[in-house]
Amino acid sequence: MEKKAVVQVGGNVESAIKGDYQINVALVLKEAWGQTQQGRQAINLGLVFIFVIGMLVSFVVGEYFGGIEAAFKQPKVLLFIQTVVSLAIWPFLAGIEMMGVLHAVGAKTQPKLIFSFLKRGSWVVICGLFTSALVSIGIQLFVIPGVFLAVIFSLTIPLVVEKKFSPIKAMVVSLQAIRFQWFKLFSIYVILLGLLVLAMTPLLITGQSSLAFIAIVLFLFALSYLAPLFYNVKGILYREIFGLTLHKKNIDSNELSSEDDIFIA
């Protein structure tokens, strides 16, 4: 059987853990914005689907505890619901993460890509729970450790999916690599957070006034750009730091329909 030609795009793990890579904050944001302008439908539709799934799971689990409103008033029950929702949506969020990675190599994506990585779903869920727990503990203790870990672990899901690392290995490799350029990644995320806060300002100003509906519409419109921008930024960072290996024929044709068609194990 003829072996498919492959191509390495961007960095690689060996160089990343030695700190042998560079991140230019302005160039990353500029490239991500260009990708977002070219197409944001796939990520937005995928996020809408995930939001609906999360709401349905919350409602079903909440009803078991006497209704969603009653459940939300009980901290332990609320924590349980949040955990169950995370278990339900993380496998699909992996697809959103990988859309950003694929956009970073010039590939086009479709909303159905959120279903393409479900066979790695268990590892994704474990990785998501581990990293979320560590970040939460860090924030509750001294805040700064939590912020540090949030940046350090921000690219672990693509490592689990594309590199097929175990959750622990993905977390270790991410720590080894991102520590070299932590401040640059942190500054990028702060800029994105600032844009989100700016988009929310009309909501905070209008409150429950007659202009609230207009403020909500404006916020949702801004979010339809900011959400894809966030994942496109992460995709570019992943490409520059860890790189990815793809079938050359699929890079040339942009025919990306499943995990097996995209990545090399």
C-alpha positions as CSV (number, residue, x, y, z in Angstrom):
1,M,0.0,0.0,0.0
2,E,1.3,3.4,-0.9
3,K,2.3,5.5,2.1
4,K,0.6,8.9,2.2
5,A,2.9,11.9,2.0
6,V,2.9,13.9,5.2
7,V,4.0,17.4,6.1
8,Q,5.0,19.0,9.4
9,V,3.5,22.5,9.8
10,G,4.9,25.0,12.3
11,G,7.0,24.0,15.4
12,N,7.5,20.6,17.0
13,V,7.3,19.2,20.6
14,E,11.1,18.6,20.8
15,S,11.9,22.2,20.0
16,A,9.0,23.5,22.1
17,I,10.1,22.0,25.4
18,K,13.6,23.5,24.8
19,G,12.0,27.0,24.3
20,D,13.1,27.0,20.7
21,Y,10.2,29.0,19.3
22,Q,9.0,32.6,19.1
23,I,5.6,34.3,19.6
24,N,4.9,37.7,18.2
25,V,1.8,39.1,19.9
26,A,0.8,41.6,17.2
27,L,1.3,39.1,14.4
28,V,-0.7,36.4,16.1
29,L,-3.7,38.7,16.7
30,K,-3.5,40.1,13.2
31,E,-3.4,36.7,11.6
32,A,-6.3,35.4,13.8
33,W,-8.4,38.4,13.0
34,G,-7.9,37.8,9.3
35,Q,-8.9,34.2,9.7
36,T,-12.0,35.3,11.7
37,Q,-13.0,37.7,9.0
38,Q,-12.7,35.0,6.3
39,G,-15.0,32.6,8.1
40,R,-16.5,32.3,11.5
41,Q,-19.7,30.3,10.8
42,A,-18.3,26.8,11.6
43,I,-17.1,27.8,15.0
44,N,-20.2,29.8,15.9
45,L,-22.6,27.0,14.8
46,G,-20.5,24.5,16.7
47,L,-20.6,26.6,19.8
48,V,-24.4,27.1,19.5
49,F,-24.8,23.3,19.4
50,I,-22.6,22.9,22.5
51,F,-24.6,25.6,24.3
52,V,-27.8,23.8,23.6
53,I,-26.4,20.5,24.8
54,G,-25.2,22.1,27.9
55,M,-28.6,23.7,28.6
56,L,-30.4,20.4,28.0
57,V,-28.1,18.5,30.3
58,S,-28.4,21.2,33.0
59,F,-32.2,21.1,32.8
60,V,-32.4,17.3,32.9
61,V,-30.0,17.0,35.9
62,G,-31.6,19.9,37.6
63,E,-35.1,18.3,37.4
64,Y,-33.7,15.3,39.2
65,F,-32.9,17.6,42.1
66,G,-36.3,19.3,42.1
67,G,-36.0,21.8,39.3
68,I,-33.2,23.9,37.9
69,E,-33.9,27.0,40.1
70,A,-33.9,25.0,43.3
71,A,-30.7,23.1,42.2
72,F,-28.8,26.4,41.5
73,K,-29.5,27.5,45.1
74,Q,-27.5,24.5,46.5
75,P,-23.7,24.8,46.0
76,K,-23.0,21.1,46.1
77,V,-25.8,20.4,43.6
78,L,-24.6,23.2,41.4
79,L,-21.1,21.9,41.4
80,F,-22.4,18.4,40.5
81,I,-24.4,19.9,37.6
82,Q,-21.4,21.8,36.3
83,T,-19.3,18.6,36.4
84,V,-21.9,16.6,34.5
85,V,-22.2,19.4,31.9
86,S,-18.4,19.5,31.5
87,L,-18.5,15.7,30.9
88,A,-21.1,16.2,28.2
89,I,-19.6,19.1,26.3
90,W,-15.8,18.7,26.5
91,P,-15.6,16.1,23.7
92,F,-17.4,18.5,21.4
93,L,-15.3,21.5,22.6
94,A,-12.3,19.5,21.4
95,G,-13.7,19.8,17.9
96,I,-14.0,23.6,18.3
97,E,-10.4,23.7,19.5
98,M,-9.2,21.8,16.4
99,M,-11.2,24.1,14.1
100,G,-8.8,26.9,15.3
101,V,-5.8,24.6,14.7
102,L,-6.9,23.8,11.2
103,H,-7.7,27.4,10.4
104,A,-4.1,28.1,11.4
105,V,-2.8,25.9,8.5
106,G,-5.2,27.5,6.0
107,A,-7.8,24.7,6.0
108,K,-11.6,25.2,5.8
109,T,-13.8,23.6,8.4
110,Q,-17.4,22.7,8.8
111,P,-19.6,22.6,11.9
112,K,-19.8,18.7,11.8
113,L,-16.1,18.7,12.7
114,I,-17.2,18.9,16.4
115,F,-18.1,15.2,16.0
116,S,-14.8,14.1,14.5
117,F,-12.8,13.6,17.7
118,L,-15.3,11.9,19.9
119,K,-13.3,8.7,20.0
120,R,-10.7,10.7,22.0
121,G,-13.6,12.1,24.2
122,S,-12.7,10.2,27.4
123,W,-9.1,11.5,27.3
124,V,-10.4,15.0,26.5
125,V,-12.8,14.9,29.4
126,I,-10.1,13.7,31.9
127,C,-7.7,16.4,30.7
128,G,-10.4,19.1,30.9
129,L,-11.4,18.1,34.4
130,F,-7.7,17.8,35.6
131,T,-6.7,21.2,34.3
132,S,-9.9,22.9,35.4
133,A,-9.5,21.5,38.9
134,L,-5.9,22.7,39.2
135,V,-6.8,26.1,37.9
136,S,-9.7,26.4,40.3
137,I,-7.5,25.4,43.3
138,G,-4.8,27.9,42.3
139,I,-7.4,30.7,42.0
140,Q,-8.9,29.9,45.4
141,L,-5.6,29.8,47.1
142,F,-3.7,32.8,45.8
143,V,-5.3,33.7,42.4
144,I,-1.9,34.2,40.7
145,P,-1.1,30.5,40.6
146,G,-4.5,29.9,39.0
147,V,-3.9,32.5,36.3
148,F,-0.4,31.0,35.7
149,L,-1.9,27.5,35.3
150,A,-4.8,28.7,33.1
151,V,-2.2,30.0,30.6
152,I,0.1,27.0,30.9
153,F,-2.7,24.5,30.3
154,S,-4.5,26.5,27.6
155,L,-3.3,24.3,24.7
156,T,-3.5,20.9,26.3
157,I,-6.7,19.7,24.5
158,P,-5.1,19.9,21.0
159,L,-2.1,18.0,22.4
160,V,-4.5,15.2,23.5
161,V,-6.3,15.2,20.2
162,E,-3.7,15.9,17.6
163,K,-0.6,14.4,19.3
164,K,-2.6,11.7,21.0
165,F,-0.9,12.4,24.3
166,S,-2.4,11.2,27.6
167,P,-3.8,14.0,29.7
168,I,-0.9,13.9,32.1
169,K,1.7,14.0,29.3
170,A,-0.2,16.8,27.6
171,M,-0.1,18.8,30.9
172,V,3.6,18.1,31.5
173,V,4.6,19.0,27.9
174,S,2.5,22.1,28.0
175,L,4.2,23.2,31.2
176,Q,7.6,22.5,29.8
177,A,7.0,24.5,26.6
178,I,4.7,27.4,27.5
179,R,6.8,28.6,30.5
180,F,9.3,30.1,28.1
181,Q,6.8,32.5,26.5
182,W,4.2,32.6,29.3
183,F,4.0,36.4,29.5
184,K,3.4,36.7,25.7
185,L,0.5,34.2,25.8
186,F,-0.8,35.9,29.0
187,S,-0.8,39.3,27.2
188,I,-2.7,37.9,24.3
189,Y,-5.4,36.4,26.5
190,V,-5.6,39.7,28.5
191,I,-6.2,41.6,25.2
192,L,-8.9,39.1,24.2
193,L,-10.5,39.4,27.7
194,G,-10.4,43.2,27.4
195,L,-12.3,43.0,24.1
196,L,-14.9,40.8,25.8
197,V,-15.3,43.3,28.6
198,L,-15.6,46.1,26.1
199,A,-18.3,44.2,24.3
200,M,-20.2,43.7,27.6
201,T,-20.0,47.4,28.5
202,P,-23.3,48.4,26.9
203,L,-25.0,45.6,28.8
204,L,-23.6,46.9,32.1
205,I,-24.6,50.5,31.2
206,T,-28.2,49.8,30.1
207,G,-29.1,47.4,32.8
208,Q,-32.8,46.7,32.7
209,S,-33.7,49.9,30.7
210,S,-35.5,50.0,27.4
211,L,-32.1,49.9,25.6
212,A,-31.2,46.5,27.1
213,F,-32.5,44.6,24.1
214,I,-30.3,46.6,21.7
215,A,-27.3,46.1,24.1
216,I,-27.9,42.3,24.0
217,V,-28.0,42.2,20.2
218,L,-24.8,44.2,20.0
219,F,-23.1,41.9,22.5
220,L,-24.1,38.8,20.6
221,F,-22.9,40.3,17.4
222,A,-19.5,41.1,19.0
223,L,-19.4,37.6,20.5
224,S,-19.9,36.1,17.0
225,Y,-16.5,37.6,16.2
226,L,-14.7,37.3,19.6
227,A,-15.5,33.6,20.1
228,P,-14.0,32.5,16.7
229,L,-11.1,35.0,17.3
230,F,-10.3,33.3,20.6
231,Y,-10.1,29.8,19.1
232,N,-8.2,31.0,16.0
233,V,-5.6,32.6,18.3
234,K,-5.2,29.4,20.2
235,G,-4.8,27.5,16.9
236,I,-2.0,29.8,15.7
237,L,-0.3,29.5,19.1
238,Y,-0.5,25.7,18.9
239,R,0.9,25.7,15.4
240,E,3.8,28.0,16.3
241,I,4.7,26.2,19.5
242,F,3.9,22.5,18.9
243,G,3.2,22.3,15.2
244,L,1.1,19.5,13.6
245,T,1.5,16.7,11.1
246,L,-1.0,16.3,8.3
247,H,-1.6,14.4,5.1
248,K,-0.1,16.5,2.4
249,K,-2.9,15.7,0.0
250,N,-5.4,17.1,2.4
251,I,-3.5,20.3,2.8
252,D,-3.5,20.7,-0.9
253,S,-7.2,20.0,-1.4
254,N,-8.6,21.2,2.0
255,E,-10.6,18.0,2.1
256,L,-10.9,17.7,5.9
257,S,-13.8,15.6,7.0
258,S,-12.6,13.4,9.9
259,E,-9.7,12.8,12.3
260,D,-8.2,10.0,10.2
261,D,-8.2,12.2,7.1
262,I,-6.4,15.0,8.9
263,F,-3.8,14.0,11.3
264,I,-1.0,11.4,11.3
265,A,-0.9,9.3,14.5
